């Protein structure tokens, strides 16, 4: 396909994933825009309407305008070097080309296109992580910020993720293996799009958000990374006493400003939107990511160009990646963990909602990446994070909180999750492990706390034998089934439905059993929980984050969140090999517990 920047060929793998082979980088992004429009033009255009604050949903639109998402994207685009700006122009031109070729498929509500919109998509999705510390502080103080504060506020499930690295001496073939499995809502603003991009000096594959150009999750032939929710403290909430729209800052008179009907102040050198107010004060959220949408995109591109873990680590020195736990691996056998983010230097000890009328709570710069929690090439031979504290990533004293500023550590020492405990159990026992075994772990549908609850049930029954002896036979048969359950929420498992009914019936083990016994479920788990219409489900959540390693959340019998883009990457004697599975589009593949090989060479 010829275009103003050269030519691009769009191949497809057997699952429809676009494989782009271009004569230049802009030509490759022209092809990526064209492919996204070809696959889901309405979805792309809805993303852009959201960026513009014109989706037609008042609260969501207002929040986009409150955070000046479109303006931030435009300023970001203008800040980019000319060669990178050209790529965004080409990407949007690819979308427009498909629309020109298929005018009947263009909805009447299509917004005008501009090259800043893909940057706005990434900004929209990442807003949650860059303001969550401040929003949490406001809510803890009993204040209700404007709803929603971000797109994830609309989700029915908290964000989560898994990421692991195994070093060569723990694997059978001497490979370095990375697993990345973010847990997010399916569809909407978080719709993921997989592609292989080759053009000019670029050659990578990854998952980006539909409508965005650059992916936050990717790998090339030499380096790969995964992300999990959790990070340093990057935002603050301030209470500013006001008299109308006037306030005092160290005795100096300042004003509450307004843009597009949404008030904000200039605080710590950045735009800080007002998200709540009362008769005496306004409450603002301040994040050092304001004004840096373009720098985040530049860092994404630098990461994609990295040729080893050293170059990737250097790209992360910019500290423009949203706050995350980042685990990385390279073809030379190296790996590292970095709790990345843009962390203000705070010359004060206060937490919670801060006094915004004084410079005593002002920021004093940004912490360099060297001060962020990190570890390279652990002697344990593995790294893991499943939304757990930094000191659980590996059994290494260098990760202990006393070695790091508390804003960088930003967690409770030793805090873990059932997924984290299961990961450590598997990885610490991994010797001569191969990709097939790691894949089985990554796809595991076992409720990890099953033995714990079986022990509670057995102890309760043993402590009250008279009660158990007086039960009808069906009750004791149910007790036997529960104690013999293997813990797997597999598609064909009837006992998984029995277990789910029992665990949902109450905290007391015997009382819950008596509630369930009169109507014991006899339906298979996959029949009651579908990944997509007609596709049996697996691995669903029990309560909150009590989920199997491969998380899936169901509502009304249908999956709506979980792991949208699992990737497994292996570097070693066979070169670079990688696999993936995405949801909901590849539901049948995931339902079978399988992944597909990534076709890295588009030719």
N, C-alpha and C positions, 0 to 999 in steps of 0.2 A: 504494500500500500504506500504509494508516494505521498509526500506531504512537503510543506515548506522547509522542513529540516532534514530531509533525506527520504529514507524509506523504512518501513517496518513490516515484518511478516508476523501475523498472529496465528500461532499454532494453538492447539488445545490438547490437553492430556485426555485419557479416557473418561475423566470425571468432569471435563469442561473447563478445567483451570487454564487461563490464558498463559501462553508461553511466548514472550515477546522478543523478537530478534531484530535489532535495528542497526542502522548505519551510524547513528549518533545518539547521544543521550536525549536531546529534545524529541527526536523521532521516536525513541522508545516510549517516552511519556505521552506523545500523541497517541500511540497504540494503546497505552494503558487507559487513557481517557475514552478512547473509542470502544475498548472492550467493556469497560464498566457501563457505558451507556447501552451497549448491545445487550448486556446481561440484565441490567435493572435500571433503565432510565428513570422511571418514576421514583425509585429509591434514591438515586443520586440527586434528583431535583428536589425531593423533600428535604434532604440534608441541607441543600443550599437555601431553601426557604427558611429552615430553622436557623441557619447562620445569619440570615438577614433579619430574623425576628418577624417573619411574615408567614409562619406556619398556619396561623388561624386558630391557635390555642392560646388564649390571652396570657395565662400565667407563664407558659414556656417562652412565648415571644417576649414578654416583659423581662424575663430573666436574661435573655440574650442581649437585649438592649441595655439592661442594667450593667452588664459586664462589658458592653461595647465590643462584642465579639467581632462584628463585621469591621469596625474601625480598627481594632487590634490586628485583624488579619490584613487589612489594607496597609497599615503602617509596617507590619511585618514584611509584606511583599516588597514595599518600597525600599526596605533596608537590605534586601538580599543583593548579592553580587549579580552582575548582568547575566552571566551564564546560567545561574540557577533561576533567575527570574524567567529566562527564556523557556526553561523546562515547564514552569507553571503555565505560561502562555500556550505552550504546545499541548499540555494535558487538557486544558479547557477547550482548545481548538479541536482536539480529538472527539470530545463530547459533542461539540457543535457540528462536526462533520457527520457523525452518525445521525444527529437530529435532522440535518439537511437532507440526508439520504432517505430518511423515514419520517416525513412530515406528518403522516397520519398517526404515528405513535407518540407524537409530542403533545402532552396535555396542555389544555388551554391555560392552566395556571402556572406554566413553566416560568421561573424567574429569569431575569437577564443574567447572562454568564459574565464572569470576570475572573482573572487569575488569582485573586485573593481568596476566593471561596474555598478551595481545597485546604488552605491554611486554616480557615475558619472552622472546618470540620474537625480537624485535630484539636483546635482550641476548645471547641464545644465539648468534646468527649473528655478532655483532660482537665476541664475546669474543676471537677470534683476533687481531684487529688491536690490541686494547688491551693484550695481554700478550706479543706476539711478540718484542719486544726482549729482555725478561727471559728468556723460554724459550730464545731463540737463545743468550743468554749462558751459560745453564746447560748446554746441549748442547755448546757450544764448550769448556766446561770438563770435558767427559766425564761429566757428570751426566745421568741419565735422569729427567726429570720424569714424574710420574704420567701414564699414557697412557690416553686422549688428553688433551692439555692444552686442546684446543678441538675443535669439530666439523670444522674444516678439517684437523686432523691425520688424520682418517679418509679424506680425499680422496686420490685417486691422482695428483693434479696440483697444482702450486703455483698460487696465485691470480694472475691477471693482468688487464689491462684496457687499452683504448684510449680516449682522449678527445681531441677536437680542437675548436678554434674558428677560424673564418675571419671576418675583419672585412669590412665592406661593400665597401671599395675593391678587394678581391680577388674579388668575386663579380659575375656578369653583371647581376643585378637590384638590386645594392646591398643585399643581404641579409646579415645576420649569421647564420652557420650553426654549429650545435653538433652534434657527434657524440659519443655516449656508448655504449660497448660493453664492459661488464664481462665478465670471463672467470671463470666459477665452475662448480662441479659442477651438473649437471642433477638436480633433484629433491631429496628428503630435506629436511634442515633449510634448504637453499638454494633450495627451490622458489619461483619468482617468480610474482607475481600482478599483472596489469595491470588498471587501472580508471580511469575518468573520474569524478571526484567534484565535484558541484555542489550547494551548499546553504548558505544564509546568505551570508556574505562569502567563502566558499571556492569556488574553481573551479580545479581542477588535474587533471593526469593523470600517472600515474607507475607505477613498478614497486616493489612492496613484497614482503616475504617472506610466504608463505602463513601466515595466522593472525595476522599483525601488522596494526595499524590504519594506521600512518603509514609512507609510503615514504621510503627514503633517496635514491631516484632519481626526480626528477619535474621538471615544468615547469608553469607557468601561462601566461596570455596575454602576460606581460611579461618573464619571466625563466626561464632553464633552466640546469641544471648537470649535469655528468658527473663521475665519480669513477674514479680508478685506484689500485690497491694501491701503497703506498709512503707514507711520512709521517715526521714528526719522531719523536724518541725519547721515548716516553711511559711506559715501565715499566722497573723495575730488579729484578734478582735479588739477594737477600741471603743470606749464610751467617751463621747465628746459633749460636754455641757454646752448648750446653745441658748441664745436669746433670739428667737425667730430663726433667721438663717445666718446669724453672726455668732462667732465664738472667739475665745481668747486662747492663744498658744504662747506660753511663756510671756504673757502680757501683751503680745502682739495681736491685733485684730485681724481675723480671717473670716472668710465667708464659705458657707456651704454652696457649692456650685451645682449646676444642673446641665445635663446633656440629654436631649430627647425626652424630657419629662422625668428623668431619673436623677436624683441627687447623688452627689459624691463630694469628697474632699480630696485635696492633695496632701498626702501624709507619707512620711518616710520617702519622699521623692517620687511617689507613684500615685496613680488614680486609685482611690479606695471607695468603692460604692457604699452608699448607705443601704443597709439591709434590714434595719429595724429602727424604730424611734418611739419615744414617749414624750410627755409634756416638757421634760427638762433636758433631754439629750437625744443625740443620734448615735447609732451603733454602726460602725463601719468594719469591713473586712479588708485587711491590708496584706498583699502578697507580693513578693519581689519578682514574680513572673509577669506582672502587668508591664506592658510595653516590650515584651520579649518573645512574642509569637514567632517573629522571623528568626531569632537566634535559636529557638527550639528546632525549627525546620533545618537550619544550617547544621545543627548538631546531629540530627537524624542522618543527613546526607554524609557527614564526616564518618559516622559509624558504619554506614553502608560501604564506604570506600576503604575501611580498615582492612589491613592484610595480615594482622596478627593481633594478639591480645594487648600488646604494648600500644599499638596504634589505636585500638578501641579504647583503651584506658586513657590515652591522651585526648581523644575526642570527648570523653566524658568529663575532662577537666573543665570544660566550659560551664558545667553545672546548670545547664538549661533543660535537661531532661526532667519531666515531672517526678516528684518524689516516689521512689519505688525501691524494692529490693531487686537488684540486677545481678544475675549469675551469668558468667560468660565462659566460653571454652574456645580453644583454637587448635589449628592443625598441628602445631608443634607439641601438643600435649599439655599446654599451660591452661590454667583456669583462674578465675578470680570472682570474688563477691564484693559488691559495692552498694552501700545504702545511699543511693544517689539522690540529689536534690539541691535546690538553691536555698541555703540556710542563712538567714540574717544573723549578723553578730549582734547579740543583745547584751547591753551593759547593765542588765538588771536581772533580778531573780524572780520577779512576779510572774505568776501564771494566771490563766483565766482571762476575763475581760479587763483590759488595761486602761489606764487613764490616758486619754488622748489629748488632754489640754496642756501637757507638759513634755518637754524634750527628755525628761528622765526615762521615758519609755521608748525613746527613739532608737532606731537601728543605727549601727555604726559600720555598715558594710556587709559583705557577704563572705561566709567562710569558704576557704579554698577547698578543692576536692581532697587534698591530702588530710584534712581534718574530718572527713566523713568515714563512718565505720567501713572497714574493708579488710579483706584477707585474700592472699594469692597462694595457689598451689599448696593447699593444706596437707599436712602429713597424714591425716586420716584417709586421704584418697577420695573424699567426696565433699560436696557442698549440697545443702538443701535449704529451701525455705518454702513453707506452706502457710504464709501469713503469721509467722512466729517471730519472736524477738531475735535481734541480731546474734545474740550469743548462743542460739540453737542451730546456727547455720553449719557449724562444724565444732567438734570438741577441741577447741583451741583457746587457750587463755588470752590470746591477743584480742578476742572478741568481747571480753568481759567489759561491763559498762564503766568500770573505773578508768579505763584507758581512753574514754571518749567523752566529749562534752555531752551533757544530757540532751541538748537540742538535736545533736547528731544521732544519739542512740534512740531517744524518743520512744521508749517502750519500758515495760516491766521486765526486769531481768528474769530469764528463764521461761517466760510465758510461751506456751505452745498450744497446739491444736491436736485433735485426734489424727488429722492428716499428717501433721509434722511428726508425731510419735511413730506413726506407721512408716513414714519415709525413713526415719533414722533406723528403725528396725530392719528395713529391707536393705538400705545402702550400707549400713555398718557390717552386714553379713555377706555383702557382695564380694565374691572372689571368683575369678574366671567367668564372669557374667557376660552374656552376649546380648545383642540388640533384641532378639526375640523375647528373652526373659524381661528385659527392661520395658519392652512394649506391654507385656502382660501386666507388669506392675502399674504402668501408667494408665491402663484401661481397667484397673481393678474395680469391681463393683461390690466389694465387701464392706459392710458396716463395721468399722474398726472396734467399736465399743461393745460388740456382741458378747464377747467373753465376760466383760465386766458385768453386764446386766444378767447374763446367765448365772454368774456367781451370786448376785443379789437374790435371784429367784430361787436358786438351790438352797441358799442359807435361810431364806424366809420359810421355805417348805420344811426344812429340817428343824427349824425352831418351833414349828407348830404342827407336829405330826397328827394330832387329833383332828385338826381342821381338815388336813389333806385326806385323812382316812374317812372323814364323813362326806367327802365329795362324791357326786355321781362318777361313774367310770369315764364318761366323756371329759370331765374336768381333768382327771389324771392323765388321760391320753393327750390332752392339750399341753399339760405340763411336760410330758415326755417330748412332744414335738418341739416345744420352745427350747428345752435344754439340749435337743439334738440338732438344732438349726445351725447350718454352716456359716451363716452371716452374709451370704451373697444375695444381693438384690438382682438376680438374673432374670431374664425374660420369662423363662419357663418355671420359675420357682413359685409354688403355692405357699410354701412355708414362709417366704419373704412377706407375703400378704398377711399371714397369720401373725408374724412378728410385728409388723407395722401396726396392726390393729391393737395388739397387746401393749406396745410401747406408747400408743396414743391414748390409752384408756386410763392413765393415771400413774402416779409415782409409786404407789404401794404395789409391789409385785403380785401379791396374792389377790388383793382387791381387783386389780386390773385383769387378772386371769378370769376371775368369776364374772366380770362384766362381758368378756369376750366369748366365754364358753357357750352361751346359748345360741350364738350365731357365728360359728367359726368360718372365716372366708375360705372359699374353695376355688377362687379365681386365680389364674396365673398372674404374676406381677406385671409382665409385659402387656397383658390384655387390659389391665386397669391403668397402665401408665404408658402412653404412646409418645415416641420421640417425634413422630410426624404421622399424619393420617395413615393408618394401617401398618405402622412400623412399631413393633413391640419395644418397650422401653427397658432401661436397666439403670442401676446405680443411683437411685433417687435419694434425696435428702430426707432425713428423719425429722430433726428439729434444728432450726437455725443453721449452724455450720457443722452439725454432726452428719457428715456426708462421707461417702466412699472417696477414695483418691480421685477417681474420675467423677466429678460432681455433676448431677443433673437435678434441676428443680422442676417439679410438676405442679400444675394447678388445673383442677377440673379434668384431670386425666391426660393433660398434654404438657410436654416439656416447654418451658419458657425461658430458662436460664441454665447456666452451667459452664461447660467447657466449649467455647465456640471455635477454638483453633489450636488443637494439640499438635505440637511439632516434636520430632525426635531427630537429632543430628548426631552423626558419628564421624569422627576424624581418625584416620589411622592407616594401616597398610593397604586398605582398599581405596584410599582416597577419601573424599567427602561423600557420604551417603546420607539421605534424609527422607523422612516420612511425615505424613500429616493426615489429619482427619478434621473436617469442619462441620459445625452444626449451625443451622438445621439441615443444610443442603445435602450432607452426606450421612443422613440419619441411618440409612440401611447399613452402611459400612460400620458405623459406630455400634449399631445394635448388635452386630456380629462380633464385636470386640476386635475389629481389624483397623489397620491404617493403610494408606496408599503410599507407594513410593513417589517421591517428588522427582519429576523430570527436570533436572537442573539445566540441561543443555537444550535450548529451544530448537537447535538445528536437527 
